[in-house]
Amino acid sequence: MAEESIHNLTDILDFLNSSFTLCSVDLDEGVKKVFLFILYLVTFVLGLAGNLLVVWVNWQSRKRKSSINLYILNMAVADLGVVFSLPFWMLEAMLDYTWLWGKFLCKFTHYFYFANMFSSIYFLTALSVDRYLTLTSSSVFWQQNQQKIRKALCIGIWVISAIFPIPEVFHMQQVDIIDPECMFMAPFETYDEWALAVTLMTTVLGFLIPFFIILIFNVMTACHIRKSRRPESSRHCRLIYAYILTFLLSWLPYHSIQITLVLHGSYIYLNCHATAVLYFLYDVIDCISLFHCMANPILYNIFSKDFRGRFMNAVVKYIPKEKQDNANPGEQSTSITDHSVVITAEPAILTNVVHVSEDKVM
């Protein structure tokens, strides 16, 4: 078994060396590593802080029934899973793909990342569909069973997201070349077919299908909102278009460059310089695709008046009652409702404002 594994590794390395001819391209790896370190660090810090805040606020208001809170909470948990895997990818990129954490983590870290990546994307997709149905559907069945459907859908998303990474993770192995590396090691005879199949599966299931669903339902939602001619309609529509654009910019470059590199050598031909540039940019584009972890909390929560209201209510719970009374003399504390709580222009007055339409849209 060991001899077969060594033979397989040797064949694959020979194949890669013959497929990708070395050529002289003046690219500064040192600058790229500094840039990557900054990108990973910013993504990790903002993604961790933003998603922890979302989980905390939604947990504090968990008794509040909302059309989207369940998806947003699960999406934040999935994004946290992606964020927790970032230190591994950052150190691997800094150390020229050297893998320091052993055979088990070689498989588990990749599985953990992809399972949470699929989950985050599918919760975002479900949120887009649910938001449109909540705004437009008059189905009695939908109205009576919304929460049951959402809970069942969330469970289903976690299950299928746990299954989809298996074909790729099954072939991940730690191999010792000069330094240990964690590599995709399908059988040499079918390596091209396996690499292409796994890449296409990830692209179709993790990008193309979700993107078109997100695009169609968000555009229909924006059209429905525009017809209402409410004063805030334009702001809501711009935010919805930002949802679509953020998803596209996060994932389109990553899947495009990944498919191109997999096809190169056996299915298409790229000249030496183009190949070198693509491999040089791959780590950067891979890191940029992780921006969704810090963009989701901002777009789907912090920009929402409903979320800001629930955040204020959650914070108020931890303010000693004496301080609340001193800050609002002669005024009774405001009851927590299902709607946003916003501060008006007059000091020390809290007003409950109904944002039913915004709760459904945001």
N, C-alpha and C positions, 0 to 999 in steps of 0.2 A: 504493500500500500504506500509506503514511504517512497520507494523507488518510482512508482507510478506518478506520485505527486510531483517529484523532482523532474521527471521527464516532461510532465504536463507544463510545469513552470518554464523549463528550458525552451520548449516548443513555442510557447506564447511569447516569451521574450525575444526569441529569434524572429518570430513573425512581426512583432511590433517594430523591431529594429530595421527589418527589411521594408516595412510599410512606410515608416516615417524617416525619410532621409534627413540627416543632420545638415543644416546650412547655417551660414553666419548671418545672424540677425541681431542688430544692436539694441537689445532690450535690457533694461536695468532691473534685475531681480531684487536688488536691495531696496529700491524705491517702491517696488510692488509690495514687498513684505511690510514696509512701514505703512503704506496706504491700507493694506489688508488689516493690519493690526488695529488701526484707527476705526475702520469700518466695523470690524467684529466687536470692538469694545463699545462703540456707540450703540450698535444694534442690541448688544447684550444688556447694557445698562438701561436704555430706554424701553426695550421690550420687557425686561423683568419688572421695572417699576410700573409701566403702564398696565400690564396684564395682571399684576398683583393687585393694583388699585381696582381694576374692573371686577376681579373675583371678590375682593373684600366688599365693595359697594353692593354688588348683586347678592352676596350672601347676607348682608345686613337687611336687604329688602326682599328676601327670598319668599316671604308670604304674599308679596304683591304680585298679582296675576297680570302679566303683560304679554303682548303678542310676540315679543322678540327676546325677552330677557333670558329665556332658557337657552336659546341658540348662542346668544352673546356670552353667557357664562361658560358654556362648553367650549366655544371658540377660544376664549381666553385661557382656559385650562390646556387646550391643545397647543396654543401658541407658547405657553409656558414650557411645555414639553420640548418644543423646538428650541426655545431659548436655552434650556438646560443642556442641550447637546452642543451649543456653540463653542464652549471652551475646548472641546475635543477637536473640532474642525479648525479652530484658530491655531492651536498648537501644531496640528498636523501640517497646516500650510506654512507656518513659520519654520518648521523643521524639515522642509522639502519632502513631505509625505512620509516621514518616519513615524511609525506607530508604536507608542510606548506602553500601551495598556493591556496587552495580552490578547489571546485568541477569543476568549468569551466576549470581551467588550468590542472586539472587531465586528462581531456579528450583532451583538445586542444594541450597540450605539446606533448602527445603521438602521436596525429594525425600529428602535424607539423614535428616531428622527422621522423616518418615512411614515410610520403609523400616525404620528401627530401631525405631520404635514398634510396627509390625506384628510385627516379629521378636520383640521382648520379650514381647508378648502371646501369640504362638503357642508360644514356648518354655515359657512358663508353663502353657499349655494342655496341651502334650505332656508336661510334667512331672507334671501331675495324673493323666493317663491312665496313664502309665508306672508311677507309684507304686502305683496300684491293681492293675495287672496283675502287677507284681512281687510284691505281697503275696498275691494270690489265684490267679493262673493256674497251672495244672498242665500247660499245653500243652508238649509236647516241642519243637515247632518254636520256640516263644517262648524256652524255656530255652536252646536251642542257638544261637539267632541274635539274642540281645538286643542285643549291641553293634553288629552290622551294621545292624539295624533302626534303632537310635538314630542312627548316623552318617548313614544315608540320609535319615532324617527331618529331621535338622538341616540337611543340604544343601538338602532340599526347602523347608524353612521360609525359608531365606535367599533362595531363588530366587523363591518366590511373594511374599515381602515386598518384593522388588525390583520386582515387576510391578504390584502393587496401587496404588502412589501415582501411576502414570503419568497416568491420566485427569485428576486434579486438577492435577498439576504442569504438564501440557501447556498449561493455560490461565493459569498464573501469569505475570504480566508486571510489569515496572517501568514505572510511568506517572508523568509529571510533571504534577501539578496545580498546587499552589503549591510544595510540596516533593515530592521523589520518593517514591512509595509502591509497595510490592509488593502487587499485588491479583490476585484471581481475575477474569479478563477473558474469559469465554465470549462468543460472539456474542450481540448484544443480542436478536435474534429468538427465541433459544432459551435465554436466560440463566437464566430461572426453572427450566426443565427440567434444564439442566446442573447448576445449584447444588443442586437437590433430589436429582438422581441421585447426584452425588458424595457428598453428605452422607449419604444413605441407605446407599450402598455402604460408607462408612467406619463407620457405626454398626452395620450388620449384620455385616460381616466383621471389624471391629475391636473390637466389644463384645458384641453379642447372642449370636452363635454361640459365641465363646470363653467367654463368661460361663456359658452353660448347660452347656457341657461341663465347665468347671471346677467348677460347682456340683454337678452330678450325680456326677462321679467323686470329688470330695472328700467329699461326704456318704456315698457308699458306702464310701470308705476309712475314714471315722470310725466308721461302723457296724461294719465288720469289726474295727477296733481295739478298740471297746468290748466286742465279744463275747469277745475274748481275756482280759478281766478282769485284765490285768497292772497292777501298781501305777502305772505311768507312763501308763496309757491315758487318763486324764482330761486330763493335761497335753497329750498329743498331740492329742486331740480339740479342745481349746480353741485350740491353735495352728492346726489345720486350719480351724476356723471363722474365725479371724483372717485366714487367706489369702483366704477368700471375701469377707469383709466389706471388707477393704482394697481388693480389686479393684473391688467394687461402688461404694464411696465415692469411689474415684479417678476412675472413668469415667462413672458414671450422671449426675451433674450436668452434666458437660461435654457429653455427647451430647444430653441433654435440652434444654439451653439452645441448642445449635447447631441442632437440628432446629426448635425453636420460632421462632428468628430467621429461618431459611430459609423456613419456611412463612408467616411474617407478611408481609402485603402482597398476596400473590397467592392464598393458600389459606386462611388464617385471619386474623381481625382481633384486634389487641390495642390497647387504648387507649394514648394518647400517653404517659402516665406509666409504664405497665407496660413499654412498649418502651424508654423511657429508662433505667429501672432495670435491665432485662436487659442492655442494651448497657454500662451502667456496671459490672455484675457480671461480664460475659463474660471480661475479662482476668484477673480474680481466679480464677474457676473454671477457666479455661484453665491457669493456673499451678498450681492445686491438683491438676489431673489429672497433673501431672508428679511428684507425690510418690511415685509407684510406683518411680521411679528410686532413691530412697533407702530406700523400704520393703522392696523385694525383697532387698537384701543383708542386712537385719536379720532379716526373717522366715525366709528360706530358708537362711541361713548362720549368722549370729551367734547365733541362738537354738538352733542345732544343736550337740549335744555332739560329734558326729562332726567338724563343721567346726572347732570349737575345738581338738579333738585334733590335727587336721591342721595347724592354725595353729601350735600348739606345736611339732610335729615340724619344720615349715618353719623356725621361728625357731631351734630347737636346732642346725640345720645351720650357722648363721652364728656360733654361739658358739664361741670358741677352745676346743680340747680341754683346755687347761690349766685354764681356768675351770670347765669341766664337772667335771673331776676334783676340783678344790678344793671345789666345791659338793656333790659326792657322794663323799667319801672312802671308799675301800674298797669302792665299789660300781661294777659294770660298767655302761656306758651301756646304756640300754634300746633294744632293737631296734625299728625302725619296722614296725608291722604294718598290716593293712588295717582295723583297728578304732580306736576312739577311745582316746587316751591321756589319762588324767585324774589329777590330783594328789589323793592321799588325805589324810586328816586328819593322818597322821603326817608330820613334816617330812622333806624330802630323800628321799622314797621315791616312785618312779613305778610305777604299776601299770597293766598292760594290761587293759582291760575290754572285753568283747565287747558291742557294741551292734548286733547284726545287725538286729533289728527297727527300731531307731531309724534306722539308716542307710537303710533302705527308706522309712520314713515321713518323715524330715526331708530 
